Amino acid sequence: METIDWKNLGFGYRKADYNIRCWYRNGKWGELEVSDSEQVTMHMAATALHYGQEAFEGLKAFRGKDNKVRVFRMDENAKRLRNSANGIMMAPVPEDLFMDAIRKAVKMNEEYVPPFESGASLYIRPLLIGTGPQIGVKPAEEYLFMVFVMPVGPYFKEGFKPTDLVIYREYDRAAPHGTGIYKVGGNYAASLQAGTRAHKEGYSAVLYLDAKEKKYLDECGPANFFGIKNNTYVTPKSTSILPSITNMSLRQLAADMGMTVEERKIPVEELAEFEEVGACGTAAVISPIKRVYDADIDKEYTYGKEPGTVSQKLYDKLRAIQYGTEPDPYGWTEVIE
């Protein structure tokens, strides 16, 4: 294994030693297989290549002060991948098979789990693709499920530092009753143009409005949006937002801290009322937002140059559970033995 500068890892691909694979053939899932190859060979008419039969997940493992390795809420990732698979007509991966593959991938690459307090973690990428050939538009009969891992630093290079978001009404991430609620590649392809423009113009991500009316806040680039006001945690309710496991966890923590939690439509004008806003997801946990710029009407909403007190408290609490430095009363983490 190469020497790794744990404190200066970016969020990018890095090869580990092994990945785990499992094939769905003849109507059933096979056994887990271990591979040291980074390559996948598939038929040129595979449905993943032509009709977007592809879904994935993202979760993390953390090394605690006690040197134990903990995986965070993988049962919820298993459920979400099944939902995505059912949504685009792929063979769903059984939850036990999913979690066994995660355990095996983490255990076999344990030396790549960054040390405690390095600011880094082991990112885990489960992937499900249609490998069977079809030229008519219909589901494949064969699928490949894979899990590969890599050590990563913060998703946003700033780490837990406030960044800027931008609103562009000319782009949509997902249709109201399309695939937005599934974690499939097409949603991310749809965000690349707007995201690239945002980065060039100095923003960390795009804050999308709903595709139908352009009145309500939707997703925040690669993450969910939340706002804090009057001791209330508010996050959008929409038929085109991916249900974030991080957001689900933050809502639980906020409620247990005595806050009111609301999942509802958020008019774009309500940005002026929030005391704090943030983006949340597996990669960044929370990325605090210091400014949202509405490019179409040349209006800005500002929230201060430092993380808000509530965002800081939620971030610290969730990270403490993930790293095992505080008790996990929810049973969210599993120690990989």
Residue frames relative to the residue before (quaternion, step in Angstrom):
aa qw qx qy qz dx dy dz
M 1.0000 0.0000 0.0000 0.0000 0.00 0.00 0.00
E 0.4754 -0.6780 0.4844 0.2821 3.57 -0.94 0.92
T 0.5321 -0.5841 0.4913 0.3665 3.57 -1.26 0.34
I 0.1535 -0.8134 0.5593 0.0444 3.58 -0.71 1.08
D 0.3324 -0.7051 0.5935 0.2002 3.55 -1.00 0.90
W 0.2543 -0.8379 0.4615 0.1423 3.55 0.26 1.32
K 0.7065 0.4944 -0.2807 0.4215 3.61 0.93 -0.82
N 0.7587 0.3452 -0.1966 0.5163 3.59 1.23 -0.32
L 0.2904 0.7462 -0.5355 0.2684 3.55 1.08 0.72
G 0.2956 -0.7044 0.6066 0.2202 3.54 -1.06 0.68
F 0.5188 -0.5724 0.4900 0.4039 3.55 -1.29 -0.22
G 0.4041 0.6949 -0.4927 0.3332 3.54 0.02 1.33
Y 0.6650 -0.5082 0.3649 0.4079 3.54 -1.31 0.20
R 0.0781 0.7490 -0.6552 0.0604 3.55 -1.09 0.83
K 0.4609 -0.7127 0.4585 0.2635 3.56 -0.78 0.99
A 0.1634 -0.7193 0.6652 0.1160 3.54 -1.10 0.82
D 0.7074 -0.4983 0.2940 0.4060 3.61 -1.22 -0.03
Y 0.8371 0.0908 0.0179 0.5392 3.56 0.87 -0.98
N 0.0993 -0.7387 0.6564 0.1165 3.52 -1.33 0.40
I 0.3817 -0.7240 0.5404 0.1952 3.53 -1.27 0.54
R 0.0698 -0.8122 0.5792 -0.0055 3.58 -0.92 0.93
C 0.0122 0.7739 -0.6332 0.0027 3.53 -1.25 0.53
W 0.2580 -0.7889 0.5451 0.1176 3.57 -0.88 0.98
Y 0.2243 -0.7073 0.6505 0.1622 3.52 -1.24 0.63
R 0.1761 0.7748 -0.5822 0.1725 3.56 -0.51 1.24
N 0.8450 0.1318 -0.1145 0.5055 3.55 -1.17 0.68
G 0.7322 -0.4822 0.2319 0.4215 3.53 0.97 0.93
K 0.7778 0.2737 -0.1889 0.5334 3.61 1.17 0.21
W 0.5102 -0.6281 0.5004 0.3078 3.54 -1.30 0.47
G 0.3761 -0.7281 0.5332 0.2102 3.56 -1.08 0.78
E 0.6979 -0.4264 0.3585 0.4501 3.54 -1.23 -0.58
L 0.5707 -0.5669 0.4607 0.3751 3.56 -1.25 0.41
E 0.1208 -0.7819 0.6099 0.0455 3.56 -1.00 0.92
V 0.3141 -0.7288 0.5781 0.1894 3.58 -1.14 0.68
S 0.0230 -0.7951 0.6059 -0.0140 3.56 -0.95 0.95
D 0.2380 -0.7459 0.5945 0.1835 3.56 -1.20 0.53
S 0.5157 0.6378 -0.4090 0.4000 3.59 1.28 0.26
E 0.3492 -0.7193 0.5598 0.2175 3.56 -1.14 0.69
Q 0.6292 0.5689 -0.3155 0.4253 3.58 1.26 -0.09
V 0.1561 -0.7400 0.6446 0.1118 3.54 -1.29 0.54
T 0.1739 -0.7680 0.6078 0.1029 3.58 -0.83 0.95
M 0.1087 0.8038 -0.5782 0.0880 3.56 -0.81 0.98
H 0.6543 -0.5089 0.3981 0.3930 3.53 -1.31 0.34
M 0.5324 -0.6523 0.4332 0.3216 3.59 -1.00 0.79
A 0.6984 0.4180 -0.2720 0.5134 3.60 1.23 -0.31
A 0.2704 0.7818 -0.5174 0.2191 3.61 1.21 0.41
T 0.5378 -0.6632 0.4205 0.3069 3.56 -0.96 0.89
A 0.5537 0.5972 -0.4023 0.4182 3.62 1.15 -0.44
L 0.7054 0.4726 -0.2560 0.4622 3.57 1.06 -0.79
H 0.7745 0.3735 -0.1821 0.4769 3.58 1.04 -0.70
Y 0.8369 0.2040 -0.0553 0.5050 3.57 0.85 -0.94
G 0.5709 -0.6673 0.3602 0.3147 3.55 1.19 0.53
Q 0.3643 0.7050 -0.5338 0.2921 3.60 1.06 0.59
E 0.4062 0.6673 -0.4864 0.3912 3.52 0.23 1.39
A 0.0915 0.7694 -0.6280 0.0726 3.56 -0.92 0.92
F 0.0613 -0.8101 0.5829 0.0142 3.56 -1.12 0.58
E 0.2530 -0.7363 0.6038 0.1715 3.53 -1.35 0.12
G 0.1391 -0.7594 0.6235 0.1237 3.54 -1.31 0.13
L 0.1685 0.7633 -0.6100 0.1296 3.57 -0.81 0.99
K 0.3359 -0.7720 0.5161 0.1578 3.57 -1.24 0.25
A 0.2142 -0.7065 0.6523 0.1715 3.49 -1.39 0.40
F 0.1702 -0.7984 0.5767 0.0324 3.56 -1.07 0.87
R 0.3012 -0.7254 0.5857 0.2000 3.56 -1.06 0.76
G 0.3126 -0.7879 0.5083 0.1517 3.56 -0.70 1.11
K 0.7002 -0.4262 0.3616 0.4443 3.52 -1.37 0.04
D 0.6697 0.4854 -0.2751 0.4901 3.57 1.21 -0.62
N 0.4984 -0.6841 0.3770 0.3760 3.57 1.42 0.12
K 0.4898 0.6381 -0.4491 0.3889 3.60 1.25 0.15
V 0.3352 -0.7317 0.5625 0.1895 3.55 -1.16 0.72
R 0.0885 -0.8132 0.5752 -0.0048 3.54 -0.74 1.14
V 0.2130 -0.7405 0.6238 0.1309 3.55 -1.07 0.85
F 0.3333 -0.7860 0.5001 0.1449 3.55 -0.91 1.00
R 0.8887 -0.1401 0.0556 0.4331 3.55 -0.84 1.19
M 0.1662 0.8284 -0.5236 0.1092 3.59 0.93 0.79
D 0.5501 0.5983 -0.4090 0.4149 3.61 1.16 -0.38
E 0.6509 0.5034 -0.3177 0.4711 3.59 1.07 -0.71
N 0.6215 0.5153 -0.3434 0.4799 3.59 1.08 -0.64
A 0.6143 0.5494 -0.3409 0.4523 3.57 1.06 -0.75
K 0.6634 0.4966 -0.2983 0.4737 3.58 0.97 -0.90
R 0.6775 0.5026 -0.3081 0.4398 3.58 0.93 -0.88
L 0.6328 0.5126 -0.3426 0.4684 3.60 1.03 -0.70
R 0.6203 0.5284 -0.3443 0.4663 3.59 1.03 -0.73
N 0.6432 0.5207 -0.3163 0.4639 3.57 1.00 -0.83
S 0.6482 0.5058 -0.3128 0.4756 3.58 0.98 -0.86
A 0.6527 0.5227 -0.3165 0.4479 3.58 0.92 -0.91
N 0.6671 0.4861 -0.3011 0.4775 3.57 0.92 -0.89
G 0.6470 0.5593 -0.3158 0.4109 3.58 1.05 -0.78
I 0.7919 0.2141 -0.1351 0.5556 3.59 1.07 -0.64
M 0.5870 -0.6759 0.3231 0.3068 3.51 1.17 0.88
M 0.4081 0.6616 -0.5193 0.3550 3.56 0.85 1.03
A 0.5957 -0.5344 0.4375 0.4101 3.56 -1.27 0.28
P 0.3445 -0.7573 0.5079 0.2235 3.64 -0.55 1.08
V 0.4200 -0.6917 0.5304 0.2525 3.55 -1.08 0.79
P 0.4546 -0.6763 0.4938 0.3035 3.64 -0.71 0.96
E 0.5707 -0.6414 0.3883 0.3349 3.58 -0.94 0.89
D 0.6366 0.5243 -0.3360 0.4549 3.62 0.99 -0.72
L 0.6406 0.5163 -0.3137 0.4741 3.56 1.02 -0.84
F 0.6267 0.5424 -0.3212 0.4581 3.57 0.99 -0.89
M 0.7277 0.4418 -0.2565 0.4577 3.59 0.74 -1.04
D 0.6117 0.5314 -0.3554 0.4659 3.61 1.07 -0.62
A 0.6431 0.5178 -0.3201 0.4646 3.59 1.02 -0.79
I 0.6268 0.5236 -0.3334 0.4710 3.60 1.03 -0.76
R 0.6592 0.5165 -0.3110 0.4494 3.57 0.83 -1.01
K 0.6764 0.5007 -0.2892 0.4561 3.56 0.90 -0.97
A 0.6621 0.5109 -0.3085 0.4533 3.60 0.92 -0.91
V 0.6714 0.4841 -0.3015 0.4732 3.59 0.95 -0.84
K 0.6716 0.5116 -0.3058 0.4401 3.57 0.86 -0.94
M 0.7089 0.4694 -0.2692 0.4524 3.58 0.90 -0.92
N 0.7442 0.3165 -0.1965 0.5544 3.60 1.26 -0.36
E 0.1934 0.8531 -0.4733 0.1040 3.56 1.25 0.51
E 0.6323 0.5501 -0.3488 0.4195 3.61 1.04 -0.64
Y 0.6396 0.5155 -0.3293 0.4655 3.59 1.26 -0.22
V 0.4925 0.6139 -0.4586 0.4126 3.60 1.25 0.05
P 0.4138 -0.7517 0.4458 0.2549 3.62 -0.45 1.17
P 0.5888 -0.5925 0.4133 0.3625 3.59 -1.16 0.54
F 0.6526 -0.5113 0.4049 0.3857 3.52 -1.30 0.49
E 0.8471 0.1627 -0.1608 0.4796 3.56 -1.11 0.85
S 0.4487 0.6586 -0.4809 0.3656 3.60 1.17 0.51
G 0.4603 -0.6763 0.4457 0.3635 3.57 1.26 -0.37
A 0.6571 0.4901 -0.2946 0.4912 3.57 1.31 -0.05
S 0.1354 -0.7743 0.6135 0.0758 3.56 -1.31 0.29
L 0.4951 -0.6072 0.5108 0.3539 3.56 -1.31 0.04
Y 0.2162 -0.7745 0.5836 0.1129 3.56 -0.59 1.16
I 0.1776 -0.7897 0.5851 0.0504 3.55 -0.92 1.00
R 0.0722 -0.8192 0.5690 -0.0009 3.58 -0.68 1.10
P 0.1152 -0.7592 0.6390 0.0455 3.61 -0.39 1.22
L 0.0620 -0.8044 0.5904 -0.0252 3.58 -0.97 0.89
L 0.0694 -0.7840 0.6168 0.0094 3.57 -0.96 0.94
I 0.0398 0.8239 -0.5611 0.0691 3.58 -0.63 1.11
G 0.4438 -0.6497 0.5495 0.2810 3.52 -1.23 0.61
T 0.1036 -0.8325 0.5438 0.0207 3.59 -0.49 1.19
G 0.5648 0.6102 -0.3827 0.4027 3.57 1.24 -0.32
P 0.4757 -0.7032 0.4504 0.2762 3.61 -0.99 0.80
Q 0.1174 0.7417 -0.6566 0.0710 3.55 -1.11 0.83
I 0.1607 -0.7571 0.6183 0.1370 3.57 -1.08 0.66
G 0.5877 0.4660 -0.3652 0.5514 3.56 1.23 -0.33
V 0.5105 -0.6439 0.4631 0.3321 3.57 -1.12 0.60
K 0.4195 0.6620 -0.5214 0.3376 3.54 -0.12 1.33
P 0.6533 -0.5446 0.3448 0.3972 3.60 -1.17 0.43
A 0.5348 -0.6004 0.4900 0.3367 3.54 -1.25 0.52
E 0.3928 -0.6868 0.5509 0.2653 3.53 -1.33 0.22
E 0.7369 0.3111 -0.1913 0.5688 3.58 1.32 -0.10
Y 0.0433 -0.8056 0.5906 -0.0176 3.60 -0.99 0.91
L 0.2072 -0.7407 0.6227 0.1440 3.52 -1.29 0.47
F 0.1324 -0.7528 0.6421 0.0588 3.54 -0.96 1.00
M 0.0132 -0.8048 0.5922 -0.0371 3.57 -0.86 0.99
V 0.0889 -0.7456 0.6519 0.1058 3.54 -1.30 0.39
F 0.0832 0.7696 -0.6319 0.0391 3.57 -0.81 1.00
V 0.2486 -0.7869 0.5589 0.0815 3.55 -1.19 0.62
M 0.0426 0.7803 -0.6239 0.0029 3.56 -1.32 0.34
P 0.4643 -0.6436 0.5099 0.3320 3.60 -1.10 0.54
V 0.0267 -0.8097 0.5859 -0.0183 3.58 -0.96 0.87
G 0.3814 -0.6606 0.5918 0.2605 3.49 -1.35 0.40
P 0.7818 -0.3025 0.2204 0.4987 3.63 -1.20 -0.38
Y 0.5527 -0.6127 0.4530 0.3375 3.59 -1.11 0.72
F 0.7303 0.2612 -0.1730 0.6071 3.56 0.94 -0.91
K 0.5061 -0.6939 0.4131 0.3029 3.58 -0.69 1.07
E 0.5947 0.5809 -0.3580 0.4250 3.56 1.22 -0.45
G 0.3567 -0.7204 0.5105 0.3053 3.60 1.22 -0.46
F 0.7626 -0.3062 0.2445 0.5147 3.59 -1.03 -0.77
K 0.4153 0.6535 -0.5078 0.3777 3.54 0.58 1.26
P 0.5459 -0.6537 0.4036 0.3344 3.60 -0.91 0.83
T 0.1295 -0.7761 0.6157 0.0432 3.54 -1.10 0.87
D 0.4997 -0.6416 0.4954 0.3054 3.58 -1.34 0.05
L 0.1840 -0.7453 0.6298 0.1183 3.55 -1.20 0.71
V 0.1830 -0.7721 0.5960 0.1233 3.56 -1.26 0.39
I 0.2714 -0.7337 0.6013 0.1625 3.56 -1.19 0.68
Y 0.0146 0.7481 -0.6629 0.0257 3.56 -0.93 1.03
R 0.3067 -0.7853 0.5059 0.1829 3.61 -0.62 1.03
E 0.6012 0.6084 -0.3608 0.3718 3.60 1.16 -0.35
Y 0.7101 0.4082 -0.2536 0.5146 3.60 1.27 -0.19
D 0.1318 -0.7474 0.6442 0.0951 3.55 -1.19 0.69
R 0.3759 -0.7144 0.5441 0.2287 3.55 -1.08 0.75
A 0.7961 -0.0946 0.1100 0.5875 3.58 0.95 -0.88
A 0.5246 -0.6301 0.4744 0.3207 3.56 -1.19 0.60
P 0.6748 -0.5348 0.3202 0.3950 3.62 -1.13 0.60
H 0.8001 0.1342 -0.0870 0.5782 3.61 0.98 -0.73
G 0.3915 0.7206 -0.4717 0.3238 3.55 1.06 0.82
T 0.7749 -0.3517 0.2643 0.4539 3.55 -0.95 -0.90
G 0.3250 0.7921 -0.4739 0.2059 3.62 1.23 0.22
I 0.6829 0.4891 -0.2881 0.4599 3.58 1.09 -0.65
Y 0.6599 0.4545 -0.3046 0.5149 3.59 1.32 -0.07
K 0.3955 -0.6972 0.5377 0.2615 3.58 -1.13 0.62
V 0.2442 0.7685 -0.5357 0.2504 3.54 0.27 1.35
G 0.6650 -0.5752 0.3244 0.3487 3.52 -1.13 0.76
G 0.6057 0.6049 -0.3549 0.3758 3.58 1.03 -0.77
N 0.6146 0.5468 -0.3521 0.4464 3.59 1.07 -0.67
Y 0.6846 0.4791 -0.2806 0.4723 3.55 1.03 -0.80
A 0.5892 0.5449 -0.3586 0.4767 3.58 1.13 -0.65
A 0.6646 0.5199 -0.2979 0.4464 3.57 1.00 -0.86
S 0.6998 0.4708 -0.2708 0.4640 3.59 1.18 -0.47
L 0.4994 0.7098 -0.4116 0.2780 3.59 1.21 -0.34
Q 0.6612 0.5213 -0.3277 0.4285 3.59 0.88 -0.87
A 0.6912 0.4590 -0.2765 0.4849 3.57 0.84 -0.99
G 0.6560 0.5289 -0.3111 0.4395 3.58 0.97 -0.86
T 0.6459 0.5132 -0.3163 0.4685 3.58 0.99 -0.82
R 0.6398 0.5125 -0.3219 0.4737 3.57 0.99 -0.83
A 0.6432 0.5330 -0.3233 0.4445 3.59 0.92 -0.91
H 0.6673 0.5033 -0.3068 0.4553 3.59 0.89 -0.93
K 0.6436 0.5223 -0.3213 0.4580 3.58 1.00 -0.83
E 0.7277 0.4204 -0.2293 0.4911 3.56 1.10 -0.73
G 0.6470 -0.6017 0.2876 0.3697 3.56 1.27 0.36
Y 0.5697 0.5788 -0.3876 0.4362 3.61 1.24 0.37
S 0.5080 -0.6629 0.4518 0.3137 3.58 -1.10 0.60
A 0.8018 -0.0760 0.0844 0.5868 3.60 1.09 -0.62
V 0.4872 -0.6246 0.5272 0.3075 3.53 -1.40 0.17
L 0.2330 -0.7155 0.6371 0.1667 3.56 -1.06 0.79
Y 0.2233 -0.8156 0.5243 0.1001 3.55 -0.29 1.29
L 0.2969 -0.7004 0.6146 0.2086 3.52 -1.24 0.60
D 0.6625 -0.5002 0.3510 0.4331 3.57 -1.21 0.38
A 0.5331 -0.6846 0.4070 0.2854 3.57 -0.95 0.92
K 0.6686 0.5406 -0.3062 0.4087 3.59 1.08 -0.64
E 0.8431 0.1664 -0.0462 0.5093 3.59 0.70 -1.09
K 0.2801 -0.7751 0.5100 0.2463 3.60 1.25 -0.39
K 0.4884 0.6661 -0.4189 0.3773 3.57 1.05 0.81
Y 0.7928 0.3172 -0.1177 0.5070 3.55 1.09 -0.74
L 0.5391 -0.6153 0.4669 0.3358 3.57 -1.18 0.60
D 0.1681 -0.7808 0.5969 0.0768 3.54 -1.01 0.86
E 0.7933 -0.2191 0.1684 0.5424 3.61 -0.62 -1.04
C 0.3920 -0.7044 0.5563 0.2018 3.48 -1.34 0.43
G 0.7557 -0.3152 0.1827 0.5443 3.57 0.34 1.22
P 0.8217 -0.1901 0.1423 0.5182 3.61 -0.64 -1.05
A 0.7198 0.4170 -0.2195 0.5098 3.61 1.22 0.22
N 0.5362 -0.5732 0.4991 0.3672 3.57 -1.36 0.06
F 0.3823 -0.7025 0.5569 0.2242 3.55 -1.26 0.53
F 0.0660 0.7631 -0.6424 -0.0269 3.56 -1.23 0.53
G 0.1539 -0.7680 0.6140 0.0972 3.54 -1.27 0.49
I 0.2434 -0.7602 0.5880 0.1308 3.57 -1.18 0.63
K 0.2506 0.7389 -0.6098 0.1392 3.56 -0.97 0.90
N 0.8538 0.0868 -0.0716 0.5082 3.56 -1.12 0.71
N 0.6412 -0.5477 0.3097 0.4393 3.59 0.95 0.93
T 0.5661 0.5670 -0.3813 0.4612 3.57 1.15 0.76
Y 0.2613 -0.7294 0.6161 0.1419 3.54 -1.03 0.93
V 0.0465 -0.8209 0.5680 -0.0367 3.58 -0.52 1.22
T 0.0515 0.7898 -0.6088 0.0543 3.59 -0.86 0.94
P 0.5815 -0.6375 0.3693 0.3451 3.62 -0.97 0.76
K 0.2106 -0.7095 0.6543 0.1556 3.51 -1.25 0.63
S 0.1681 0.7967 -0.5463 0.1961 3.56 -0.60 1.13
T 0.4464 -0.6790 0.5123 0.2779 3.57 -1.22 0.50
S 0.7131 0.4184 -0.2781 0.4890 3.60 1.20 0.22
I 0.5564 0.6023 -0.3878 0.4210 3.60 1.25 0.32
L 0.4351 -0.6669 0.5360 0.2805 3.57 -1.02 0.83
P 0.4054 -0.7019 0.5182 0.2728 3.63 -0.77 0.94
S 0.2368 -0.8010 0.5405 0.1010 3.56 -0.45 1.26
I 0.4281 -0.6960 0.5180 0.2530 3.56 -0.90 0.98
T 0.6028 0.5376 -0.3483 0.4758 3.59 1.13 -0.62
N 0.6531 0.5078 -0.3103 0.4683 3.59 0.92 -0.90
M 0.6243 0.5376 -0.3256 0.4639 3.58 0.99 -0.86
S 0.6731 0.4952 -0.2862 0.4688 3.57 0.98 -0.89
L 0.6556 0.5096 -0.3099 0.4631 3.59 0.96 -0.85
R 0.6171 0.5385 -0.3488 0.4556 3.60 1.03 -0.70
Q 0.6410 0.5155 -0.3153 0.4732 3.57 1.02 -0.82
L 0.6738 0.4915 -0.2968 0.4652 3.58 0.89 -0.93
A 0.6377 0.5304 -0.3261 0.4534 3.58 0.98 -0.85
A 0.6519 0.5096 -0.3132 0.4661 3.59 0.94 -0.89
D 0.6996 0.4707 -0.2719 0.4637 3.59 0.95 -0.87
M 0.6259 0.4953 -0.3310 0.5033 3.56 1.32 -0.22
G 0.6079 -0.5947 0.3363 0.4046 3.56 1.30 0.14
M 0.4999 0.6489 -0.4333 0.3759 3.57 1.23 0.27
T 0.4546 -0.6033 0.5670 0.3284 3.54 -1.31 0.36
V 0.1641 -0.7820 0.5950 0.0870 3.59 -1.00 0.80
E 0.0288 -0.8044 0.5929 -0.0245 3.57 -0.80 1.03
E 0.0867 -0.7247 0.6817 0.0508 3.53 -1.04 0.95
R 0.3064 0.7511 -0.5176 0.2723 3.58 -0.35 1.21
K 0.6445 -0.4659 0.4095 0.4472 3.54 -1.32 0.05
I 0.1379 -0.7853 0.6005 0.0601 3.58 -0.94 0.89
P 0.3242 -0.7431 0.5464 0.2102 3.63 -0.43 1.12
V 0.5890 -0.6055 0.3941 0.3620 3.58 -0.98 0.80
E 0.6209 0.5687 -0.3427 0.4167 3.61 1.08 -0.70
E 0.5797 0.6068 -0.3711 0.3975 3.59 1.21 -0.48
L 0.4442 0.6829 -0.4547 0.3599 3.58 1.26 -0.17
A 0.6321 0.5545 -0.3270 0.4314 3.59 1.13 -0.65
E 0.6947 0.5021 -0.2690 0.4391 3.60 1.21 -0.47
F 0.5932 0.6080 -0.3698 0.3763 3.60 1.18 -0.41
E 0.4047 -0.6907 0.5503 0.2373 3.53 -1.15 0.75
E 0.7740 0.0398 -0.0029 0.6319 3.57 1.16 -0.70
V 0.0168 -0.7638 0.6414 0.0702 3.56 -1.20 0.48
G 0.0150 -0.8116 0.5839 -0.0116 3.55 -1.19 0.54
A 0.3323 -0.6651 0.6187 0.2538 3.50 -1.40 0.21
C 0.0582 -0.8200 0.5693 0.0099 3.59 -0.92 0.84
G 0.2472 0.7456 -0.5904 0.1858 3.52 -1.11 0.79
T 0.7359 -0.4277 0.2855 0.4405 3.56 -1.29 0.19
A 0.6928 0.5206 -0.2994 0.3992 3.56 0.79 -1.03
A 0.8131 0.2659 -0.1158 0.5048 3.59 0.83 -1.00
V 0.3289 -0.6982 0.5181 0.3687 3.59 1.28 -0.51
I 0.7195 -0.2607 0.1899 0.6150 3.60 0.36 -1.25
S 0.0934 -0.7356 0.6662 0.0795 3.53 -1.04 0.84
P 0.2960 -0.7700 0.5326 0.1892 3.61 -0.35 1.19
I 0.2775 -0.7604 0.5698 0.1421 3.57 -1.14 0.68
K 0.2311 -0.7904 0.5509 0.1353 3.58 -0.79 0.98
R 0.8097 0.0366 0.0000 0.5857 3.58 1.18 -0.51
V 0.1112 -0.7333 0.6642 0.0938 3.55 -1.16 0.73
Y 0.1292 -0.7985 0.5859 0.0495 3.56 -0.70 1.10
D 0.2301 -0.7537 0.6034 0.1218 3.57 -0.74 1.08
A 0.2781 -0.8298 0.4641 0.1368 3.55 0.01 1.37
D 0.6559 0.5497 -0.3223 0.4045 3.60 1.05 -0.65
I 0.7874 0.2424 -0.1421 0.5487 3.59 1.09 -0.61
D 0.4164 -0.7435 0.4376 0.2870 3.56 1.32 0.30
K 0.4648 0.6444 -0.4671 0.3881 3.54 0.80 1.10
E 0.1176 -0.8076 0.5732 0.0738 3.56 -0.98 0.78
Y 0.2089 -0.7322 0.6390 0.1093 3.50 -1.24 0.70
T 0.0948 -0.8301 0.5491 0.0208 3.60 -0.67 1.04
Y 0.1694 -0.8173 0.5503 0.0241 3.56 -1.11 0.82
G 0.6757 -0.4899 0.3114 0.4544 3.60 1.15 0.33
K 0.5057 -0.6997 0.4375 0.2515 3.53 -1.16 0.69
E 0.6986 0.3859 -0.2657 0.5408 3.59 1.27 -0.07
P 0.6200 -0.5331 0.3977 0.4162 3.62 -1.14 0.45
G 0.5032 -0.6510 0.4787 0.3063 3.57 -1.07 0.76
T 0.6414 -0.5636 0.3583 0.3775 3.57 -1.16 0.53
V 0.6589 0.4950 -0.3197 0.4676 3.60 1.00 -0.77
S 0.6387 0.5201 -0.3238 0.4655 3.59 0.94 -0.87
Q 0.6472 0.5215 -0.3149 0.4582 3.57 0.97 -0.86
K 0.6698 0.5055 -0.2989 0.4545 3.56 0.91 -0.93
L 0.6585 0.5021 -0.3025 0.4719 3.60 0.97 -0.88
Y 0.6431 0.5342 -0.3042 0.4566 3.55 0.97 -0.93
D 0.6841 0.4904 -0.2851 0.4586 3.56 0.84 -1.01
K 0.6591 0.5196 -0.3074 0.4484 3.57 0.96 -0.87
L 0.6826 0.4803 -0.2974 0.4636 3.59 0.86 -0.94
R 0.6541 0.5074 -0.3115 0.4665 3.59 0.95 -0.83
A 0.6298 0.5384 -0.3366 0.4473 3.59 1.01 -0.75
I 0.6444 0.4953 -0.3144 0.4905 3.59 1.06 -0.75
Q 0.6598 0.5232 -0.3147 0.4381 3.59 0.91 -0.90
Y 0.7489 0.3885 -0.2103 0.4939 3.59 0.97 -0.85
G 0.4937 -0.6963 0.4127 0.3179 3.59 1.25 -0.04
T 0.4622 0.6817 -0.4566 0.3364 3.61 1.17 0.38
E 0.7313 0.2136 -0.1935 0.6182 3.57 1.33 -0.11
P 0.6332 -0.5369 0.3798 0.4081 3.60 -1.14 0.46
D 0.2942 -0.7297 0.5943 0.1670 3.55 -1.24 0.62
P 0.1202 -0.8458 0.5155 0.0663 3.60 0.22 1.23
Y 0.6640 0.5341 -0.2939 0.4330 3.58 1.25 -0.36
G 0.4058 -0.7093 0.4807 0.3179 3.60 1.21 -0.32
W 0.3010 0.7973 -0.4727 0.2241 3.56 1.14 0.66
T 0.7631 0.3597 -0.2024 0.4973 3.59 1.04 -0.65
E 0.1487 -0.7500 0.6337 0.1174 3.54 -1.24 0.50
V 0.3524 -0.7171 0.5647 0.2068 3.56 -0.90 0.99
I 0.3011 -0.7465 0.5672 0.1743 3.56 -0.84 1.02
E 0.2288 -0.8074 0.5350 0.0977 3.57 -0.40 1.25
